[in-house]
């Protein structure tokens, strides 16, 4: 009889052990990376596990050291997986790790966007400060929104959008080493949050939001939660949420809403949400705004429309609309999601229709009108005029002493108009001016520069006093030292559009004969021997009884 060799016996034993565990040779488990399973222990209890797949260039030892707590060694993990030699492991091989062996540490959340007034209350010292983008939120911190809103990214990529007038407390923010699993527990004291949660792992990861009247436990979903004195209201748009009072938990699937009423013994009621409105398509890229969003008519009398920035999750707009159309306008270039949901008879929103859009506006070069290139003005606050060529644009005038515009001496405000005055008076001298047009927040077009000479100006003329003698009115005004003459205008209306008398005078006083019982208005400007003159001074009313 032939006696089997020792190596044959060893191979057979190893194969039997692998078959008993349901594993193929080479430590290959038929579970994808990022999932969890449970196996029976020797005592008959199930042990929650995390399955880690080795990446290219990783060794078993470095992965074990990164993931395991000090009480468990790489050698123990090899024995747990019934692997005799770590050298046989390579890229793509999967390692079973009990969840209780994984490192755990607090991992702060990060603020990705803030709009309006939002405060952060420190869980350490209770101090309040303004919440800003990129701020870190740690265990015990609170977010308190007034008229503002904020979007917060958790360690695993889950997203929480905090609505205005809300208070959200971060009770636990734990991550299991580098496994990607988290244990997140929040408390919504009041207000509303919209969440998009990454799929969690049974037996290990956890995501819960508690309110004064209910709790929502999540396994990977999109949902909104509203807490107020009347109770807690849940709406599930993706996945499922385990929801209710602590003693009455039900699994709520997508397309349903549920309410725990505070004034009715925390009774849970569940109902189907109105279906999502059917949005009519828009071009994939909007190259001009406004653009009209339309949807198919439905029995709903009102809708809630929200616009979110795709990358940051920032809440751009939220409003109630009626009818079946809405003009999209004043969006910067970028990618967005439009959410539209119908209100039901109880005032709750239904399933949202979601439409992704991209805005790509291109600024066009404006056409310069006045002053002419190389022209001169006598006013130290000249008016600049141009013509816009694009859509949804804003523009401003820029003024510099050099043609390269290295140092701006004056500008105007960004505005959608086509005229502007400089931000400060211009001293006599030579300048260059241009108009910069902006569209979509980051697309800019600039005109060629024009040369401008400012001759200067005289101070405006101020009327000192007015004397009435019989049917005559005498006007006195302030002397301007550099003035050679003064120009006077008389009108019957304060805008001086219709001049009934105009004269050039060398003195600082003049007598006028007026018709009694009629109102007149008078104004003056100073004139020099050369081209310089002042702006018109303020008008004064004249009335002879």
Backbone torsions as a table, in degrees:
resi	resn	phi	psi	omega
1	UNK	NA	139.0	-178.8
2	UNK	-84.7	130.0	179.8
3	UNK	-92.4	126.1	-179.9
4	UNK	-63.0	146.7	177.8
5	UNK	-73.0	162.9	-179.9
6	UNK	-63.7	-37.2	-178.9
7	UNK	-66.9	-36.8	178.6
8	UNK	-64.7	-42.0	178.5
9	UNK	-62.7	-42.0	-179.5
10	UNK	-62.8	-44.2	-180.0
11	UNK	-63.2	-41.1	-178.9
12	UNK	-64.7	-41.5	179.3
13	UNK	-63.8	-41.4	179.9
14	UNK	-63.9	-41.2	179.8
15	UNK	-64.5	-41.0	177.5
16	UNK	-63.1	-38.9	179.5
17	UNK	-65.2	-41.1	179.6
18	UNK	-66.4	-40.5	178.7
19	UNK	-64.6	-37.6	179.2
20	UNK	-63.6	-32.3	178.7
21	UNK	-87.6	-5.8	-177.7
22	UNK	74.8	26.1	-175.7
23	UNK	-112.4	140.2	170.5
24	UNK	-76.3	163.3	-179.9
25	UNK	-63.3	154.8	179.7
26	UNK	84.5	18.8	177.1
27	UNK	62.3	27.0	178.1
28	UNK	-85.1	120.6	175.2
29	UNK	-104.2	142.7	-178.1
30	UNK	-86.1	45.5	177.4
31	UNK	-129.8	131.0	-176.5
32	UNK	-72.0	157.8	-179.1
33	UNK	-63.0	139.6	177.6
34	UNK	92.8	5.0	177.0
35	UNK	-107.9	171.1	178.5
36	UNK	-129.7	157.2	176.8
37	UNK	-143.9	179.7	175.5
38	UNK	-133.1	143.3	176.2
39	UNK	-125.1	158.5	-179.0
40	UNK	-80.3	131.1	175.6
41	UNK	-85.0	175.7	-178.8
42	UNK	-64.9	-23.4	-179.9
43	UNK	-89.1	3.3	178.6
44	UNK	88.1	6.0	179.5
45	UNK	-95.4	151.7	176.5
46	UNK	-84.8	142.3	-179.0
47	UNK	-115.6	113.6	177.1
48	UNK	-62.3	136.4	-176.4
49	UNK	-128.8	156.4	171.4
50	UNK	-114.5	134.8	-180.0
51	UNK	-103.8	118.5	179.6
52	UNK	-110.8	132.5	178.6
53	UNK	-103.0	125.5	-179.6
54	UNK	-66.3	135.8	177.8
55	UNK	-96.4	169.7	179.0
56	UNK	-61.0	131.7	177.8
57	UNK	85.9	-8.7	179.6
58	UNK	-86.5	145.5	173.4
59	UNK	-108.9	156.0	179.2
60	UNK	-59.4	-40.1	-175.6
61	UNK	-64.6	-44.0	-177.8
62	UNK	-70.3	-35.7	177.0
63	UNK	-64.6	-44.9	-179.8
64	UNK	-62.0	-42.8	179.8
65	UNK	-65.3	-33.7	179.3
66	UNK	-71.4	-35.9	-169.6
67	UNK	-98.5	-30.0	-169.9
68	UNK	-88.2	145.7	171.4
69	UNK	-70.2	165.9	-174.4
70	UNK	-62.5	-29.6	-176.2
71	UNK	-69.0	-12.9	-178.0
72	UNK	-124.4	134.3	-174.6
73	UNK	-105.2	163.6	174.4
74	UNK	-56.7	-35.7	179.8
75	UNK	-63.5	-39.8	177.1
76	UNK	-63.0	-39.0	-179.6
77	UNK	-66.8	-36.7	175.5
78	UNK	-61.7	-44.5	-179.7
79	UNK	-65.3	-37.3	179.4
80	UNK	-61.5	-35.8	179.4
81	UNK	-91.3	6.5	-178.8
82	UNK	51.5	46.8	176.2
83	UNK	-114.1	126.1	-176.3
84	UNK	-82.6	-30.4	-173.5
85	UNK	-139.7	121.3	-179.4
86	UNK	-65.0	-19.3	-176.7
87	UNK	-65.6	-21.7	-178.3
88	UNK	-79.6	-9.7	-177.2
89	UNK	-86.5	142.2	179.3
90	UNK	-151.4	-168.4	-176.7
91	UNK	-55.6	131.0	177.9
92	UNK	93.5	-16.2	177.8
93	UNK	-72.9	146.2	-174.8
94	UNK	-110.8	141.0	-177.4
95	UNK	-120.7	129.3	176.5
96	UNK	-87.1	127.6	-178.6
97	UNK	-128.4	121.6	174.5
98	UNK	-59.5	137.7	-178.0
99	UNK	-59.3	-33.9	-178.0
100	UNK	-69.7	-12.0	178.7
101	UNK	-89.3	-11.3	-174.3
102	UNK	-79.8	145.9	173.6
103	UNK	-65.9	148.2	174.9
104	UNK	-132.4	137.0	176.9
105	UNK	-151.0	151.2	176.2
106	UNK	-62.9	140.4	179.0
107	UNK	-134.5	112.5	-173.0
108	UNK	-66.9	155.2	171.6
109	UNK	-87.3	163.0	-176.9
110	UNK	-128.6	136.6	179.5
111	UNK	-81.9	122.5	-179.5
112	UNK	-98.6	-22.7	176.8
113	UNK	-159.1	149.3	176.1
114	UNK	-139.9	136.1	172.4
115	UNK	-135.2	134.4	-179.0
116	UNK	77.6	-160.5	-174.3
117	UNK	-91.4	113.5	177.4
118	UNK	-137.0	136.8	-179.6
119	UNK	-114.4	151.3	172.9
120	UNK	-114.4	124.6	178.1
121	UNK	-103.9	119.6	-176.7
122	UNK	-67.6	135.5	175.7
123	UNK	-78.1	-8.8	-179.0
124	UNK	-89.8	-53.2	-175.6
125	UNK	-119.8	0.3	177.6
126	UNK	75.6	5.7	-178.5
127	UNK	-73.9	145.2	178.3
128	UNK	-100.3	142.4	172.2
129	UNK	-148.5	161.8	-179.6
130	UNK	-68.7	131.6	177.5
131	UNK	-77.5	130.0	-178.8
132	UNK	-124.7	160.7	176.0
133	UNK	-60.6	145.1	-179.6
134	UNK	73.5	0.6	175.9
135	UNK	-65.6	148.1	177.7
136	UNK	-97.3	139.1	178.4
137	UNK	-114.1	125.3	-175.1
138	UNK	-112.5	172.3	-178.5
139	UNK	-57.0	132.1	179.7
140	UNK	93.6	-15.4	179.2
141	UNK	-72.0	156.9	177.4
142	UNK	-126.5	144.0	173.0
143	UNK	-110.3	124.3	-176.7
144	UNK	-121.3	109.4	-178.9
145	UNK	-100.9	140.1	174.0
146	UNK	-102.4	-99.9	175.9
147	UNK	-89.0	3.0	-175.3
148	UNK	-101.3	-178.5	178.1
149	UNK	-145.2	158.7	-179.2
150	UNK	-146.7	151.2	174.2
151	UNK	-117.9	131.0	-173.2
152	UNK	-125.9	130.7	179.6
153	UNK	-103.1	126.1	177.5
154	UNK	-84.5	171.4	-173.0
155	UNK	-59.9	-31.1	-177.1
156	UNK	-92.7	6.2	-179.5
157	UNK	94.1	-4.0	175.2
158	UNK	-65.5	152.0	-172.7
159	UNK	-125.0	134.8	177.3
160	UNK	-124.6	121.7	176.3
161	UNK	-104.8	121.4	-177.6
162	UNK	-96.7	121.8	-179.1
163	UNK	-79.6	167.3	174.6
164	UNK	-58.8	154.0	176.8
165	UNK	58.3	46.5	-179.2
166	UNK	-127.3	156.6	174.8
167	UNK	-133.3	115.8	-175.5
168	UNK	-123.6	127.9	-177.2
169	UNK	-112.3	135.6	-178.1
170	UNK	-100.5	95.6	-175.1
171	UNK	-81.2	-32.3	179.8
172	UNK	-150.0	132.5	176.9
173	UNK	-138.3	81.3	-173.7
174	UNK	-113.1	139.5	174.9
175	UNK	-122.4	140.9	179.4
176	UNK	-87.9	89.7	177.6
177	UNK	49.6	-137.0	179.0
178	UNK	-98.5	16.9	-177.2
179	UNK	-73.8	-20.1	-177.7
180	UNK	92.1	-8.5	178.7
181	UNK	-79.3	145.8	-179.8
182	UNK	-134.3	158.7	171.8
183	UNK	-125.0	103.1	-174.5
184	UNK	-117.6	127.8	177.9
185	UNK	-135.7	120.9	-177.0
186	UNK	-119.2	159.3	173.6
187	UNK	-128.7	123.1	176.5
188	UNK	-99.8	100.2	-179.4
189	UNK	-70.2	-38.8	177.8
190	UNK	-160.6	159.9	176.7
191	UNK	98.4	-153.2	-171.4
192	UNK	-142.7	139.9	173.0
193	UNK	-129.4	147.2	172.6
194	UNK	-117.1	128.4	-175.0
195	UNK	-126.8	150.7	169.9
196	UNK	-132.1	106.0	-169.6
197	UNK	-103.8	133.4	174.3
198	UNK	-65.1	149.8	178.5
199	UNK	-56.2	131.5	-179.5
200	UNK	-99.5	169.4	-171.1
201	UNK	-107.9	123.1	-180.0
202	UNK	-56.6	133.5	176.7
203	UNK	83.2	-9.5	-177.8
204	UNK	-132.2	-73.0	-177.6
205	UNK	-73.4	157.0	-175.3
206	UNK	-153.3	140.5	174.3
207	UNK	-140.3	115.6	-178.4
208	UNK	-133.5	143.3	169.2
209	UNK	-124.3	122.1	179.6
210	UNK	-103.1	143.6	173.1
211	UNK	-124.0	174.0	178.2
212	UNK	-59.8	-19.5	-176.1
213	UNK	-123.5	-7.0	-174.4
214	UNK	-156.0	175.3	175.5
215	UNK	-139.8	141.5	177.5
216	UNK	-122.2	118.2	177.9
217	UNK	-107.9	130.7	-166.2
218	UNK	-118.4	144.9	178.5
219	UNK	-121.0	19.6	-178.9
220	UNK	113.3	93.9	-168.5
221	UNK	-166.4	174.6	169.0
222	UNK	-121.2	127.8	-177.9
223	UNK	-157.0	164.4	173.2
224	UNK	-124.1	150.0	-177.4
225	UNK	-135.6	129.9	179.2
226	UNK	-123.6	129.4	-179.8
227	UNK	-121.2	131.4	178.2
228	UNK	-153.8	-178.1	-178.5
229	UNK	-59.3	-28.1	-177.8
230	UNK	-80.2	-15.2	-180.0
231	UNK	140.7	-157.3	-177.7
232	UNK	-124.0	134.0	-178.5
233	UNK	-121.5	132.1	-178.1
234	UNK	-118.4	140.6	171.5
235	UNK	-132.2	125.4	-177.2
236	UNK	-108.9	121.9	-179.9
237	UNK	-107.5	-20.0	174.4
238	UNK	-144.8	147.4	174.6
239	UNK	70.6	-150.2	179.7
240	UNK	-137.0	155.9	177.1
241	UNK	-135.4	130.1	171.6
242	UNK	-83.7	117.2	-166.8
243	UNK	-140.7	148.0	174.4
244	UNK	148.6	-172.6	171.6
245	UNK	-72.8	159.3	-176.8
246	UNK	-53.0	-25.4	-177.4
247	UNK	-98.1	-3.3	-177.9
248	UNK	-143.7	86.2	-177.7
249	UNK	-103.9	132.5	176.6
250	UNK	-129.1	151.3	177.3
251	UNK	-87.3	118.7	-176.5
252	UNK	-105.6	119.0	-179.2
253	UNK	-86.7	171.1	177.2
254	UNK	-59.9	141.6	-179.7
255	UNK	94.1	-0.5	-179.5
256	UNK	-124.3	153.4	173.5
257	UNK	-119.9	159.3	179.7
258	UNK	-145.2	147.9	-178.8
259	UNK	-133.4	133.9	169.4
260	UNK	-107.7	112.6	-175.5
261	UNK	-88.2	127.4	-179.3
262	UNK	-68.5	-32.4	-174.5
263	UNK	-93.0	13.0	-178.1
264	UNK	-134.8	43.6	177.7
265	UNK	62.2	32.4	-178.8
266	UNK	55.6	35.3	179.1
267	UNK	-70.0	139.2	-179.5
268	UNK	-98.0	128.8	174.1
269	UNK	-123.3	141.0	-175.3
270	UNK	-126.9	136.7	176.1
271	UNK	-148.4	157.0	-179.8
272	UNK	-76.4	138.7	-179.1
273	UNK	-82.4	152.6	173.5
274	UNK	-57.8	145.3	-178.4
275	UNK	-66.3	161.4	179.2
276	UNK	-67.9	136.3	174.7
277	UNK	-61.0	149.3	179.7
278	UNK	-91.1	103.5	-176.9
279	UNK	-80.5	135.3	174.2
280	UNK	-77.1	141.4	-174.3
281	UNK	-67.4	153.2	172.2
282	UNK	-116.5	162.6	172.5
283	UNK	-55.3	142.9	-178.3
284	UNK	-59.6	-28.7	177.9
285	UNK	-127.8	123.3	178.3
286	UNK	-92.0	114.2	-178.4
287	UNK	-96.7	-3.5	173.6
288	UNK	-152.8	148.4	178.4
289	UNK	-127.4	154.6	1.5
290	UNK	-72.8	155.5	175.0
291	UNK	-123.9	141.1	-175.5
292	UNK	-92.4	119.1	172.9
293	UNK	-92.8	129.5	178.4
294	UNK	-129.8	160.6	177.6
295	UNK	-148.5	161.4	-177.0
296	UNK	-69.3	139.7	-178.8
297	UNK	-62.6	148.6	179.7
298	UNK	-145.0	171.5	178.5
299	UNK	-64.6	-16.6	-177.7
300	UNK	-64.4	140.6	179.0
301	UNK	-94.0	-15.9	-178.9
302	UNK	-150.7	157.4	-177.9
303	UNK	-136.5	155.7	170.9
304	UNK	-105.4	127.0	-179.5
305	UNK	-117.0	126.8	177.5
306	UNK	-125.1	142.1	175.0
307	UNK	-122.2	125.5	-179.8
308	UNK	-119.1	142.5	171.3
309	UNK	-77.4	127.4	-170.4
310	UNK	-63.5	-47.7	-172.2
311	UNK	-70.0	-46.9	-175.0
312	UNK	-94.6	-16.3	-174.6
313	UNK	77.9	6.4	-175.7
314	UNK	-62.7	136.0	179.3
315	UNK	-80.4	109.5	-176.8
316	UNK	-84.3	-41.3	-175.2
317	UNK	-158.0	145.3	174.7
318	UNK	-146.2	125.1	-177.8
319	UNK	-156.4	162.9	173.6
320	UNK	-97.1	133.3	-179.1
321	UNK	-129.1	157.0	175.8
322	UNK	-123.8	175.2	-177.8
323	UNK	75.1	-150.0	-179.8
324	UNK	-141.3	36.3	176.1
325	UNK	-152.0	153.0	178.3
326	UNK	-153.5	134.8	178.8
327	UNK	-88.5	119.2	176.1
328	UNK	-85.8	123.2	-177.6
329	UNK	-149.4	166.4	174.3
330	UNK	53.2	45.3	172.8
331	UNK	-106.7	138.3	173.4
332	UNK	-71.0	164.0	174.9
333	UNK	-60.4	138.6	179.6
334	UNK	152.1	-173.4	-178.6
335	UNK	-108.8	139.8	-175.1
336	UNK	-138.0	162.5	169.4
337	UNK	-121.4	128.7	174.2
338	UNK	-101.3	124.3	177.8
339	UNK	-111.2	127.2	178.4
340	UNK	-128.5	124.3	-178.7
341	UNK	-133.3	140.7	179.7
342	UNK	-82.3	144.0	172.4
343	UNK	-83.3	139.4	174.4
344	UNK	-89.8	-175.2	-175.9
345	UNK	-67.5	-21.6	177.6
346	UNK	-89.5	2.7	179.3
347	UNK	84.0	11.3	178.6
348	UNK	-96.7	145.8	-179.7
349	UNK	-83.3	155.4	-179.6
350	UNK	-100.6	-158.3	178.5
351	UNK	-64.2	137.1	-178.7
352	UNK	-86.7	140.0	163.9
353	UNK	-84.2	132.0	-173.7
354	UNK	-118.4	129.5	-179.3
355	UNK	-129.8	112.4	175.3
356	UNK	-78.1	139.3	176.6
357	UNK	-136.1	157.3	172.9
358	UNK	-125.9	131.9	178.4
359	UNK	-105.9	125.4	179.3
360	UNK	-138.0	81.4	179.9
361	UNK	-89.0	139.2	179.5
362	UNK	-114.7	121.0	177.4
363	UNK	-69.4	143.8	177.6
364	UNK	-115.5	149.6	-177.3
365	UNK	-67.4	130.7	179.7
366	UNK	-72.8	161.1	174.7
367	UNK	-101.2	120.2	-179.0
368	UNK	-77.5	139.0	-179.3
369	UNK	-111.3	-68.8	-179.3
370	UNK	-140.1	153.0	-2.1
371	UNK	-67.5	157.9	178.0
372	UNK	-66.7	155.1	176.9
373	UNK	-62.9	126.7	-178.2
374	UNK	80.6	3.5	-178.7
375	UNK	-76.9	172.3	179.6
376	UNK	-130.5	151.3	177.5
377	UNK	-132.7	151.9	177.3
378	UNK	-96.5	-10.7	-177.2
379	UNK	-89.8	134.9	176.9
380	UNK	-80.1	-5.6	174.3
381	UNK	-126.7	66.0	-176.4
382	UNK	-69.4	153.7	176.7
383	UNK	-92.8	131.9	177.3
384	UNK	-105.8	137.7	-177.9
385	UNK	-129.9	144.5	178.4
386	UNK	-151.8	176.5	179.9
387	UNK	-129.0	126.5	179.1
388	UNK	-81.2	142.9	-177.4
389	UNK	-110.1	-14.5	-176.3
390	UNK	-109.1	-171.9	-179.6
391	UNK	-109.8	146.7	173.4
392	UNK	56.9	40.2	-176.1
393	UNK	-105.4	153.4	166.9
394	UNK	-122.2	158.1	-175.7
395	UNK	-148.9	161.8	172.5
396	UNK	-149.1	154.2	175.5
397	UNK	-92.8	141.2	176.8
398	UNK	-121.7	137.1	-176.3
399	UNK	-128.5	131.2	-179.3
400	UNK	-140.5	164.7	177.7
401	UNK	-89.9	-11.9	179.2
402	UNK	-123.8	152.9	-174.6
403	UNK	-69.9	-19.8	178.4
404	UNK	-84.9	-5.2	178.3
405	UNK	56.5	41.4	178.8
406	UNK	-71.4	-29.7	-177.9
407	UNK	-137.1	105.5	-179.3
408	UNK	-73.4	132.4	177.1
409	UNK	-96.8	-20.0	178.1
410	UNK	-163.4	155.6	176.0
411	UNK	-141.9	-174.6	167.3
412	UNK	-126.3	173.3	177.8
413	UNK	-73.9	148.5	171.3
414	UNK	-65.1	127.3	-177.9
415	UNK	-158.1	157.3	178.2
416	UNK	-79.3	0.4	-178.3
417	UNK	-76.6	179.7	-177.1
418	UNK	-124.4	14.6	173.3
419	UNK	-137.7	153.2	179.0
420	UNK	-160.8	153.1	170.0
421	UNK	-105.6	152.8	177.3
422	UNK	-65.7	157.7	-176.9
423	UNK	-72.0	-13.7	176.3
424	UNK	-153.2	160.0	178.1
425	UNK	-61.7	146.4	-179.3
426	UNK	-101.3	127.6	176.3
427	UNK	-69.8	157.5	176.7
428	UNK	-55.7	137.7	-179.8
429	UNK	153.3	-174.0	-178.9
430	UNK	-101.6	138.5	-178.3
431	UNK	-136.7	168.5	170.6
432	UNK	-124.1	140.9	178.8
433	UNK	-134.8	152.7	179.3
434	UNK	-152.5	167.9	177.0
435	UNK	-120.5	129.7	177.7
436	UNK	-106.1	128.2	-179.4
437	UNK	-110.2	139.5	179.7
438	UNK	-129.1	138.6	175.7
439	UNK	-138.5	139.4	176.4
440	UNK	69.6	15.1	175.5
441	UNK	83.6	-20.9	-177.2
442	UNK	-144.8	0.4	176.0
443	UNK	-98.2	122.4	-171.7
444	UNK	-127.4	140.1	173.9
445	UNK	-131.8	140.0	-175.0
446	UNK	-127.4	134.2	178.4
447	UNK	-76.0	164.8	169.7
448	UNK	-68.5	148.7	-177.7
449	UNK	-74.9	153.7	172.2
450	UNK	-118.5	147.4	178.0
451	UNK	-88.4	143.9	-179.2
452	UNK	-144.1	133.8	175.7
453	UNK	-109.7	126.0	176.2
454	UNK	-101.4	112.1	179.8
455	UNK	-70.7	-32.2	-178.0
456	UNK	121.6	-174.1	-177.4
457	UNK	-153.5	161.8	174.4
458	UNK	-100.9	156.9	177.9
459	UNK	-61.3	146.4	177.5
460	UNK	-65.1	154.3	-176.8
461	UNK	-93.1	130.1	-179.6
462	UNK	-111.0	126.5	176.8
463	UNK	-73.7	128.3	-176.2
464	UNK	-86.9	-50.3	-176.2
465	UNK	-155.4	163.5	178.9
466	UNK	-134.1	126.5	178.6
467	UNK	-113.8	136.8	178.3
468	UNK	-109.1	118.1	179.1
469	UNK	-129.6	111.6	-177.2
470	UNK	53.9	-123.6	-178.6
471	UNK	-96.6	15.5	-177.1
472	UNK	-115.7	146.3	175.9
473	UNK	-120.7	128.2	177.4
474	UNK	-111.6	129.4	-177.3
475	UNK	-109.9	132.5	177.5
476	UNK	-117.9	137.4	178.3
477	UNK	-134.5	165.5	-175.1
478	UNK	-73.8	140.0	178.7
479	UNK	-75.3	137.4	172.7
480	UNK	-108.0	118.2	-170.7
481	UNK	-57.2	-39.5	-175.1
482	UNK	-90.6	6.0	-178.5
483	UNK	-87.9	139.0	173.5
484	UNK	-93.9	-34.5	-179.3
485	UNK	-146.8	175.2	178.3
486	UNK	-133.2	142.0	177.4
487	UNK	-105.8	126.7	179.7
488	UNK	-113.0	140.6	174.3
489	UNK	-126.6	140.4	177.6
490	UNK	-122.7	134.0	-178.0
491	UNK	-143.3	161.2	176.6
492	UNK	-97.7	5.0	175.1
493	UNK	-140.7	149.1	-168.8
494	UNK	-68.0	-17.6	179.9
495	UNK	-83.6	-7.4	177.6
496	UNK	57.1	34.9	175.9
497	UNK	-77.2	-28.8	-178.8
498	UNK	-120.2	101.5	-176.8
499	UNK	-87.1	124.6	179.0
500	UNK	-98.4	-16.7	177.5
501	UNK	-155.6	137.5	177.6
502	UNK	-143.8	136.3	-177.9
503	UNK	-150.8	151.7	173.6
504	UNK	-102.6	128.5	-172.1
505	UNK	-127.0	141.2	179.0
506	UNK	-87.6	-18.9	-174.6
507	UNK	-101.5	-178.9	179.9
508	UNK	-105.7	24.5	175.7
509	UNK	-150.6	154.9	178.3
510	UNK	-155.6	146.4	177.6
511	UNK	-106.6	136.8	-178.5
512	UNK	-125.5	138.9	172.6
513	UNK	-99.9	121.0	-175.6
514	UNK	-120.0	157.2	176.2
515	UNK	-81.7	121.5	-179.0
516	UNK	-58.7	148.4	177.2
517	UNK	81.9	2.6	178.7
518	UNK	-118.3	148.2	-179.0
519	UNK	-96.3	140.4	178.4
520	UNK	-131.9	165.8	176.7
521	UNK	-136.0	139.2	-177.0
522	UNK	-129.5	145.5	175.3
523	UNK	-148.9	162.4	-176.8
524	UNK	-139.5	155.5	169.0
525	UNK	-136.2	155.6	-179.5
526	UNK	-93.2	143.6	178.6
527	UNK	-122.1	143.4	175.9
528	UNK	-103.5	177.1	175.8
529	UNK	-69.3	-26.3	179.9
530	UNK	-99.7	-146.4	-176.7
531	UNK	-82.5	-8.5	-174.8
532	UNK	-73.4	143.5	173.7
533	UNK	-153.4	165.4	179.4
534	UNK	-93.9	169.9	169.0
535	UNK	-75.2	160.5	176.1
536	UNK	-62.8	134.3	174.9
537	UNK	-75.3	172.2	-179.9
538	UNK	-64.9	143.0	179.1
539	UNK	-76.0	152.6	175.7
540	UNK	-124.9	142.8	-179.3
541	UNK	-83.6	140.6	176.2
542	UNK	-122.2	137.6	178.6
543	UNK	-149.4	121.6	-180.0
544	UNK	-110.1	118.6	-177.9
545	UNK	-76.4	NA	NA
